[in-house]
C-alpha cells in the first residue's frame, strides 16, 4: 500500500479529535513549528479533542499535558498517559511501580551493552526523564548513524526480549507489550470512560513507531518526511502531505478544519 497524496482527499471527514506525534510531525529540524502549535489551539477552539501520542518521556509529557492546548498526552510509546483535569494532573502508567523498577535495572544493563557495541550511539538526552523505556540516540544529538547501525541497536533490544520501535531520532526499547495504539486506547477509557471510535479521530505521524496508529486509523496522515521510513513500514499512512514536519501537519489540518487560518 502506498500513501495517497493529500490533494486526492476531496471529501475530508468530519472528525471529533486529532492525534499527532510530536518530533518531526509538529517540529521540523528539532524546532516546534509555530503554525503547527497554533493549529492545536484552533482545533480545540473548534471543539475537537487534541491528544499528542509521542515517544518522548514522562517528564516531557507532564509539562505538555499541563501547558499545551491539549486534552491529554500519551508518552513513551504508549507506556504512560497524563491529562490535566482542570485542577490536578492525572498520571497513569501501563505498568505498576515495582514492575517499572525491575525493568529499569535490565534496561540500564542493556544500555551499556548497546553503546559499547554500536560506536556513535548514545543515551538520548531525555533519558533521565523516562519512566518505562530506554531511548538510544542515533541522530538527535549525535552524528547520524546509518541504517545498519540503527538495525544493530534494534536487534540488541529484541535479542533480550524487549519491544523495540524506531522513531525519527531514537531507537526506543522496553519490556512489556504496549505501543502507541494500546496507550491511546487505555488513555481514552481512563479520560472519558469509554472506548474510542477510531472513525472519529485523525492521526498524524512520521516514522516507524507510528505504524500501529497508521494501521488502525482510516484517517491516518504521514507528513512528507515519512517517506524516509516507508521501507520499514508494512502499514504506512493512508495519506501523505506535500510538506515535511509541522508544515505538513498544518496542510492536513487546514483540510480537516476548514475554519483554520
C-alpha positions in Angstrom: 0.0 0.0 0.0 1.3 3.4 -1.0 0.1 6.6 0.8 -2.1 8.8 -1.4 -1.3 12.5 -1.9 -3.3 14.8 0.3 -4.6 16.5 -2.8 -6.7 13.4 -3.6 -8.7 13.7 -0.3 -11.5 15.7 -1.9 -14.2 14.8 0.7 -12.5 15.3 4.1 -14.1 13.5 7.1 -16.0 15.2 9.9 -13.9 14.2 12.9 -14.1 14.8 16.6 -10.4 14.5 17.6 -6.8 14.9 16.5 -3.9 12.6 17.4 -0.4 13.5 16.5 3.2 12.5 17.0 5.5 15.4 18.1 9.1 15.0 16.8 9.3 15.7 13.1 5.5 15.8 12.9 4.8 19.1 14.8 8.5 20.0 14.7 11.0 20.5 11.8 14.8 20.1 12.3 14.3 19.9 16.0 12.1 23.0 16.4 8.4 23.3 17.1 6.7 24.9 14.0 4.7 27.9 15.4 1.9 27.4 12.9 1.6 23.8 14.0 1.3 24.7 17.6 -1.3 27.4 16.8 -3.2 24.7 14.9 -3.6 22.7 18.1 -5.3 25.7 19.7 -7.5 26.2 16.7 -8.6 22.6 16.8 -9.6 22.9 20.5 -11.4 26.2 19.8 -13.4 24.4 17.1 -14.4 21.7 19.6 -12.0 19.0 18.7 -10.2 16.9 21.2 -6.4 17.1 20.8 -4.0 14.3 22.1 -0.3 14.1 21.2 0.9 10.5 21.0 4.7 10.5 21.4 7.8 8.6 22.2 9.0 11.4 24.5 9.5 10.8 28.2 7.2 11.2 31.2 8.9 14.4 32.2 8.1 16.0 28.9 4.5 14.6 29.0 4.0 16.2 32.4 4.9 19.7 31.0 2.9 19.2 27.8 -0.2 18.0 29.5 -0.1 21.0 31.9 0.8 23.8 29.5 -0.1 22.9 25.9 -3.6 23.3 24.3 -4.3 19.5 24.6 -6.8 17.2 26.3 -4.0 14.8 27.4 -0.8 13.2 26.2 0.3 9.6 25.6 4.0 9.2 26.1 6.9 6.7 26.0 5.3 4.9 23.0 2.1 4.1 25.0 3.7 3.4 28.4 2.0 6.3 30.2 -0.7 8.9 29.7 -1.3 12.1 31.6 -4.0 14.7 31.5 -4.9 17.9 33.4 -8.4 17.8 34.7 -8.6 21.5 35.4 -7.2 21.3 38.9 -4.8 18.4 39.0 -2.6 16.4 36.7 -3.8 12.9 36.4 -1.0 10.3 35.7 -1.4 6.7 34.6 1.1 4.0 33.7 0.9 0.8 31.8 3.0 -1.0 34.5 3.0 -0.7 38.2 6.0 0.9 40.0 7.5 -2.4 41.1 7.5 -3.7 37.5 8.9 -0.4 36.2 11.8 -0.6 38.7 12.6 -4.2 37.9 12.6 -3.4 34.1 14.7 -0.3 34.6 17.6 -2.4 36.1 17.5 -4.6 33.0 17.3 -1.6 30.6 20.3 0.1 32.3 22.4 -3.0 31.7 21.2 -3.2 28.1 22.1 0.5 27.6 25.8 -0.1 28.4 25.9 -3.1 26.0 24.3 -1.2 23.1 26.6 1.8 23.5 29.7 -0.4 23.6 28.6 -2.5 20.6 27.4 0.4 18.4 30.0 3.2 18.3 28.5 6.6 17.8 25.2 5.7 19.6 24.4 7.4 22.9 21.8 7.6 25.6 19.1 10.0 24.5 19.5 13.4 26.3 15.9 13.0 27.7 16.6 9.5 29.2 16.7 10.9 32.8 13.1 11.8 32.5 11.9 8.4 31.3 9.8 6.0 33.4 9.4 2.8 31.3 11.7 2.8 28.3 15.3 3.2 27.1 16.0 5.6 24.3 19.2 5.3 22.2 20.0 8.4 20.2 21.0 7.8 16.6 20.7 11.3 15.2 19.3 13.9 17.6 22.4 14.9 19.5 24.9 12.6 17.8 26.1 12.5 14.2 23.6 10.4 12.2 24.1 6.7 12.2 23.5 4.6 9.1 20.6 2.1 8.7 22.9 -0.8 9.5 23.8 0.6 12.9 20.2 1.5 13.6 19.3 -2.1 12.9 22.1 -3.3 15.3 20.5 -1.2 18.1 17.1 -2.6 17.4 18.4 -6.2 17.2 20.1 -5.8 20.6 16.7 -4.9 22.1 14.8 -7.8 20.5 17.6 -10.3 21.4 16.9 -9.5 25.1 13.1 -10.0 24.6 12.4 -6.3 24.6 9.8 -4.5 22.5 11.6 -2.1 20.1 10.3 0.9 18.0 12.3 3.2 15.8 11.4 6.9 15.7 12.9 9.6 13.6 15.6 10.3 16.2 15.8 7.4 18.7 15.5 3.7 19.0 13.2 3.0 21.9 13.0 -0.3 23.8 11.1 -1.5 26.7 9.9 -4.7 28.5 6.2 -5.2 28.2 3.6 -5.4 25.4 2.4 -1.9 24.7 2.6 0.6 21.9 1.1 3.9 20.9 -2.2 2.4 19.9 -2.6 0.5 23.1 -1.7 3.6 25.1 -4.3 5.6 23.3 -7.0 3.0 23.9 -6.3 3.0 27.6 -6.0 6.7 27.8 -9.4 7.2 26.2 -11.0 4.8 28.6 -9.4 6.5 31.6 -10.0 10.0 30.4 -13.6 9.7 29.0 -14.9 6.4 30.4 -15.5 4.5 27.2 -13.7 3.1 24.2 -12.6 5.3 21.3 -14.4 5.3 18.0 -11.5 5.4 15.6 -13.6 6.7 12.8 -14.0 10.0 14.8 -10.2 10.6 15.0 -7.4 11.5 12.6 -3.8 10.7 13.3 -0.6 12.5 12.0 2.8 10.8 12.2 6.2 10.5 10.5 8.1 7.4 11.4 8.2 3.6 12.2 6.9 3.9 15.8 3.7 5.4 14.4 2.9 2.2 12.4 0.3 0.8 14.9 -1.6 4.1 14.5 -1.2 4.2 10.8 -2.7 0.7 10.6 -5.6 1.3 13.0 -6.9 4.6 11.8 -8.7 5.2 8.5 -7.8 8.8 8.7 -4.0 8.4 9.1 -1.7 11.0 7.7 2.1 11.0 7.2 3.9 14.3 6.9 6.2 14.2 3.8 9.3 13.0 5.7 7.6 9.7 6.4 8.9 8.7 3.1 12.3 8.1 4.8 10.6 5.3 6.8 8.3 3.7 4.2 10.7 0.8 3.6 10.3 -0.1 7.3 6.5 0.1 7.3 4.2 -2.8 6.5 1.3 -0.4 7.3 2.1 3.1 6.0 -0.2 6.1 6.5 -3.3 6.3 4.2 -2.4 9.9 3.1 0.8 11.9 2.8 1.2 15.7 2.9 3.2 17.8 0.5 5.4 19.3 3.1 7.6 18.0 5.9 7.2 18.2 9.7 4.9 20.8 11.2 4.3 22.4 7.9 2.8 19.2 6.6 0.7 18.9 9.8 -0.7 22.4 9.1 -1.6 21.4 5.5 -3.5 18.4 6.7 -5.3 20.3 9.4 -6.4 23.0 7.1 -8.1 20.3 5.1 -9.7 18.7 8.1 -10.6 22.0 9.8 -11.9 24.5 7.2 -12.1 27.3 9.8 -8.3 27.1 10.3 -6.2 30.1 9.1 
